[in-house]
Amino acid sequence: MKRILSPTHFMLLTFLLCACTERAEQQPRAPETSGTLRTSEGAATQAEVRVPTEAEVQALIELQDRIMLQPQEATLRRELGGKAIVASAGVVWSVGRAKIPAAASQSVALSQAELVARIDASRWAAYLLEWHKNDYATAFGSVLASVPGGEVVSKVVTDSTCVVLLKTRLQ
């Protein structure tokens, strides 16, 4: 059985990364606008897969929250996989969230929040990749994996939260 970092270790790692990493503030990319989360019949290329809508992203977030509350519930994992994985295009969509910390510099706080949100999205991508491989058998909280090459496709920043949508290649 693979093991992922405990929530305490995950947060510690996240805070250490934030404390040790000072990234230049990046301009958000404009989201893609065409296609669907699920592709039509036939193989789709990654260019044909559109970025999920706000409602679809919210549905992913809600499923992720429900999975955290019910980690043994395989039907929730399957439902998330059905919405997040576009196998015909080789794409996995995942969402990460982070609170924006109070800091002397707003740009540093935003960079830290974006980094934490990206790490969170990468963690969900690792789960989705593992679940795709093993027919959703692995419970939430028991995967240890790294996911290289995820691309932040969109970022939404509010007064207190940063949410990123990550596009990862289905391995």
Disulfide bonds with the S-S distance in Angstrom:
none
